[in-house]
Amino acid sequence: LSSGSTYEGALCIYNNSPLTPLLTVPITLQIPAPQIDVLPTGVTAMQLPDLQGTRVVTLSNGGNGTLTTTVTEGSSDCSEISDLPWLAATPITGTLLPGTELPLTVQLDSTGLSSGSTHEGALCIYNNTLLTPILSVPVTLQVPWAYTLNLPLVLRDYSEP
């Protein structure tokens, strides 16, 4: 039986009644289906080198079946799974009943990343929905140039003479 499917049939009852030797009872079976939604649909952050930051991505189940998820990191389209040292999410697994939400904490770590660099990847959310069994949430981390500005200190005396 497939999630989100409807099956129809009939229960046929044969009996010895001369008026209704056959009773037919229609039967419909609907298998509940989950529906995954995610907000925001992508994460973009700018972070100076050697810092850690977090963002929140919320998964929700808008369907009528139980949603199960597993989160990994990967390429922007989730065609390749890889460990991206600058990106992580917790929790990595979840079960959502219909109408519930699961916040994912997205950790961004620019430790050791070069100034002026841009890093792209995705949170790849594997789930048990029929339409989007792998949902890609693009993540971009920009590490700007870090400048130190040394200005001369000028002291002025503004007191009255």
KEKE-3310 file (N, C-alpha, C; in steps of 0.2 Angstrom, whole numbers, plus 5000, padded with zeros to 4 digits):
npx = (5004:5003:5008:4997:4988:4972:4961:4949:4935:4925:4914:4907:4893:4886:4871:4857:4845:4830:4826:4837:4850:4863:4873:4881:4894:4901:4919:4931:4948:4959:4976:4985:4995:5010:5015:5028:5034:5045:5053:5064:5065:5078:5095:5105:5120:5132:5147:5161:5178:5183:5172:5157:5140:5122:5107:5089:5079:5063:5054:5039:5024:5011:5003:4992:4998:5011:5027:5043:5060:5077:5092:5106:5121:5126:5129:5123:5111:5109:5113:5125:5131:5140:5152:5152:5162:5159:5146:5132:5118:5105:5091:5097:5088:5070:5053:5038:5021:5005:5002:5012:5028:5046:5060:5075:5092:5103:5120:5133:5150:5164:5177:5194:5191:5194:5196:5185:5179:5166:5154:5145:5132:5120:5106:5101:5086:5080:5065:5049:5039:5029:5030:5041:5054:5067:5072:5079:5088:5095:5111:5121:5136:5145:5161:5167:5180:5191:5195:5207:5207:5217:5217:5224:5225:5218:5219:5209:5207:5193:5189:5183:5192)
npy = (4994:5011:5027:5040:5035:5029:5016:5006:4995:4981:4973:4958:4949:4934:4926:4916:4922:4925:4937:4946:4939:4943:4954:4969:4979:4994:4998:5010:5014:5025:5029:5038:5053:5062:5079:5089:5105:5120:5133:5147:5145:5145:5149:5162:5170:5182:5182:5186:5180:5166:5165:5159:5156:5155:5150:5148:5135:5130:5115:5108:5099:5098:5088:5073:5062:5054:5062:5058:5063:5065:5074:5080:5086:5094:5095:5110:5106:5094:5083:5077:5070:5077:5080:5096:5106:5119:5119:5114:5105:5103:5095:5080:5070:5067:5066:5070:5073:5075:5093:5098:5106:5107:5114:5117:5119:5128:5128:5139:5140:5149:5147:5146:5149:5158:5176:5185:5175:5164:5152:5138:5127:5114:5110:5094:5087:5072:5063:5055:5058:5058:5067:5075:5068:5071:5085:5100:5113:5127:5134:5148:5155:5169:5176:5190:5202:5206:5220:5230:5245:5258:5273:5289:5296:5310:5323:5336:5351:5357:5365:5380:5395)
npz = (5000:4996:5002:5003:4994:4988:4990:4983:4985:4988:5000:4999:5003:5004:5006:5013:5010:5002:4996:4996:4991:4990:4998:4995:5001:5000:5001:5006:5007:5013:5013:5024:5020:5021:5021:5016:5021:5021:5029:5031:5013:5009:5014:5017:5022:5029:5036:5046:5045:5055:5064:5072:5068:5069:5061:5059:5052:5048:5048:5042:5044:5033:5029:5031:5036:5045:5045:5041:5043:5038:5039:5029:5023:5008:4990:4981:4974:4980:4973:4976:4991:5004:5017:5023:5030:5035:5038:5046:5054:5066:5074:5066:5062:5062:5067:5062:5067:5059:5056:5064:5069:5066:5072:5064:5069:5061:5059:5056:5051:5050:5053:5048:5035:5020:5019:5009:5002:4995:5000:4995:4997:5002:5013:5014:5014:5017:5015:5018:5009:4994:4983:4985:4989:4992:4998:4994:5002:4999:5004:5007:5012:5014:5016:5020:5016:5029:5037:5045:5052:5055:5063:5066:5082:5088:5099:5105:5114:5120:5130:5138:5137)
capx = (5000:5007:5006:4993:4984:4966:4960:4942:4933:4918:4913:4901:4890:4881:4867:4851:4839:4827:4825:4844:4855:4869:4873:4887:4896:4907:4924:4936:4953:4964:4982:4987:5001:5013:5017:5034:5035:5051:5053:5064:5067:5086:5099:5111:5123:5138:5150:5168:5182:5184:5166:5152:5133:5116:5100:5084:5075:5058:5051:5032:5020:5005:4999:4988:5002:5017:5032:5050:5066:5084:5095:5113:5124:5128:5130:5117:5105:5108:5115:5131:5131:5147:5153:5154:5165:5157:5139:5129:5111:5103:5093:5098:5082:5064:5047:5033:5014:5002:5001:5017:5034:5052:5065:5082:5097:5109:5127:5138:5157:5169:5184:5198:5189:5197:5192:5183:5177:5159:5154:5138:5130:5113:5104:5097:5081:5077:5059:5044:5034:5029:5032:5048:5058:5073:5071:5086:5088:5102:5114:5127:5140:5150:5166:5169:5186:5191:5200:5209:5207:5221:5216:5227:5221:5219:5215:5208:5204:5187:5187:5183:5198)
capy = (5000:5017:5033:5045:5032:5027:5010:5005:4988:4979:4967:4954:4945:4930:4923:4912:4926:4925:4944:4949:4934:4946:4961:4972:4984:4997:5000:5014:5014:5030:5029:5045:5055:5068:5084:5093:5112:5122:5140:5149:5140:5145:5152:5166:5173:5185:5181:5187:5174:5163:5166:5154:5159:5150:5152:5142:5133:5126:5110:5107:5093:5100:5083:5070:5056:5055:5064:5057:5066:5064:5080:5079:5092:5091:5100:5114:5102:5088:5077:5074:5071:5078:5084:5103:5108:5125:5119:5108:5106:5099:5088:5077:5066:5070:5063:5076:5072:5080:5099:5100:5109:5105:5119:5115:5124:5128:5131:5141:5141:5152:5146:5144:5151:5164:5182:5186:5169:5162:5144:5136:5120:5114:5105:5089:5084:5066:5062:5050:5061:5056:5072:5078:5064:5074:5093:5104:5120:5130:5138:5152:5158:5174:5178:5196:5204:5209:5226:5234:5253:5262:5280:5293:5298:5317:5326:5343:5354:5361:5369:5387:5399)
capz = (5000:4995:5006:4999:4989:4989:4987:4984:4984:4991:5004:4996:5008:5001:5012:5010:5010:4995:4993:4995:4992:4990:5000:4994:5005:4997:5006:5003:5011:5011:5016:5025:5016:5024:5016:5019:5020:5024:5029:5024:5008:5008:5019:5015:5028:5028:5042:5046:5047:5062:5069:5072:5069:5068:5058:5060:5047:5051:5044:5045:5040:5031:5027:5036:5038:5049:5041:5044:5040:5039:5036:5028:5019:5001:4984:4980:4972:4983:4969:4980:4998:5007:5023:5022:5037:5037:5038:5050:5056:5071:5074:5059:5061:5065:5066:5063:5066:5055:5059:5068:5066:5069:5070:5063:5070:5056:5061:5050:5055:5045:5055:5043:5028:5018:5018:5002:4999:4995:5000:4993:4998:5004:5018:5010:5018:5015:5019:5016:5005:4987:4978:4986:4994:4994:4997:4994:5005:4997:5009:5005:5017:5012:5021:5018:5018:5035:5036:5051:5050:5060:5062:5071:5088:5088:5105:5105:5120:5118:5135:5137:5139)
cpx = (5004:5004:5003:4989:4977:4964:4952:4940:4926:4918:4907:4899:4885:4877:4861:4845:4836:4827:4832:4849:4862:4869:4880:4888:4902:4912:4929:4942:4958:4970:4984:4994:5004:5015:5023:5034:5041:5051:5059:5066:5075:5089:5105:5114:5130:5141:5158:5172:5182:5178:5161:5145:5128:5111:5095:5080:5070:5055:5044:5029:5013:5000:4995:4991:5008:5023:5039:5055:5072:5088:5103:5115:5126:5129:5123:5111:5105:5110:5121:5130:5139:5147:5156:5156:5162:5149:5137:5122:5109:5096:5094:5092:5076:5058:5042:5026:5011:5001:5006:5023:5040:5057:5072:5087:5102:5115:5131:5145:5162:5176:5188:5196:5192:5193:5191:5180:5169:5158:5146:5137:5122:5112:5099:5093:5078:5071:5054:5038:5034:5032:5039:5052:5064:5072:5078:5084:5094:5104:5120:5130:5145:5154:5169:5177:5186:5197:5201:5210:5211:5220:5220:5223:5223:5215:5215:5205:5199:5185:5187:5190:5197)
cpy = (5006:5023:5037:5042:5030:5021:5009:4997:4987:4973:4964:4949:4940:4926:4919:4916:4926:4932:4947:4943:4936:4953:4963:4979:4988:4999:5004:5015:5020:5030:5036:5047:5062:5073:5089:5101:5115:5130:5142:5144:5140:5149:5156:5170:5176:5185:5182:5181:5172:5165:5160:5158:5153:5154:5146:5141:5128:5121:5109:5102:5096:5095:5079:5063:5058:5056:5062:5060:5064:5070:5078:5086:5089:5097:5104:5111:5095:5082:5073:5075:5072:5081:5091:5105:5115:5125:5113:5110:5101:5100:5085:5072:5069:5066:5068:5073:5077:5087:5101:5102:5106:5110:5115:5120:5123:5132:5133:5143:5143:5151:5143:5145:5157:5170:5183:5180:5168:5154:5143:5128:5120:5109:5100:5086:5078:5064:5057:5053:5058:5061:5075:5074:5066:5082:5096:5111:5123:5135:5141:5155:5162:5176:5184:5197:5207:5214:5228:5241:5256:5269:5283:5296:5306:5320:5333:5345:5359:5365:5376:5390:5403)
cpz = (5000:4999:5001:4994:4992:4986:4988:4982:4987:4995:5001:5001:5005:5007:5009:5010:5003:4992:4992:4996:4992:4992:4998:4998:5002:5002:5002:5009:5009:5016:5017:5022:5020:5019:5019:5017:5024:5024:5033:5019:5006:5013:5016:5021:5026:5035:5042:5047:5054:5067:5067:5072:5068:5065:5060:5054:5050:5046:5047:5041:5039:5029:5032:5038:5042:5044:5045:5040:5042:5035:5035:5024:5013:4996:4984:4978:4975:4979:4972:4987:5000:5013:5022:5029:5040:5039:5042:5052:5061:5073:5067:5058:5065:5063:5067:5062:5062:5059:5063:5065:5069:5067:5069:5065:5065:5058:5056:5054:5049:5048:5050:5036:5026:5017:5010:4998:5000:4995:4999:4994:4999:5010:5014:5015:5015:5019:5015:5012:4998:4982:4979:4991:4996:4992:4999:4997:5004:5003:5006:5011:5014:5017:5018:5019:5025:5035:5043:5049:5056:5059:5068:5076:5088:5094:5104:5112:5118:5124:5134:5140:5146)
residu = (LEU:SER:SER:GLY:SER:THR:TYR:GLU:GLY:ALA:LEU:CYS:ILE:TYR:ASN:ASN:SER:PRO:LEU:THR:PRO:LEU:LEU:THR:VAL:PRO:ILE:THR:LEU:GLN:ILE:PRO:ALA:PRO:GLN:ILE:ASP:VAL:LEU:PRO:THR:GLY:VAL:THR:ALA:MET:GLN:LEU:PRO:ASP:LEU:GLN:GLY:THR:ARG:VAL:VAL:THR:LEU:SER:ASN:GLY:GLY:ASN:GLY:THR:LEU:THR:THR:THR:VAL:THR:GLU:GLY:SER:SER:ASP:CYS:SER:GLU:ILE:SER:ASP:LEU:PRO:TRP:LEU:ALA:ALA:THR:PRO:ILE:THR:GLY:THR:LEU:LEU:PRO:GLY:THR:GLU:LEU:PRO:LEU:THR:VAL:GLN:LEU:ASP:SER:THR:GLY:LEU:SER:SER:GLY:SER:THR:HIS:GLU:GLY:ALA:LEU:CYS:ILE:TYR:ASN:ASN:THR:LEU:LEU:THR:PRO:ILE:LEU:SER:VAL:PRO:VAL:THR:LEU:GLN:VAL:PRO:TRP:ALA:TYR:THR:LEU:ASN:LEU:PRO:LEU:VAL:LEU:ARG:ASP:TYR:SER:GLU:PRO)
# end
